Amino acid sequence: MLAGAKAVDFATIRDTLSLADSVVSKHVSRLEDVGYVETEKIVSRGRARTWIRLTDAGRDAFAGHCAALRQIADGLI
């Protein structure tokens, strides 16, 4: 979801994946700890929204993961 967008808000991720806030929060925290995502809180119309985006390291890691899955699917590994 993050790979195809500049940033995605927390609620969209939660609702699209049908997960609890705590589950999304825990995963985002872990990804942030390793430098794969960055978060930003933006207040608009009196409402705070948390936006999540992939870092360059996150994009590289995701691309590497996809490449490995393709190799597995193609029987190369």
C-alpha positions, 0 to 999 in steps of 0.5 A: 500500500505504501509503495504505491503512494507518496504517503498513506494516512493511518486510518486508511491503512487500518480500514483497508486491512481491517486491523485494529489500531493497536496492530497497525500502530505496532507494525508502524512502530517496528518499521519506523524503528528500522528506518523503513517508514516515517510518520508525520502528524498533520492537523487539518480542520482541528483534526490530527491525522498521522501520515505514513510514508516509505523511506528510501531504505524502506523502498529498497527493502520492499523491492528486494523482498519482491525480487526474492519472491519473484525468484522463488516463484520462478523456481530460481531459489 
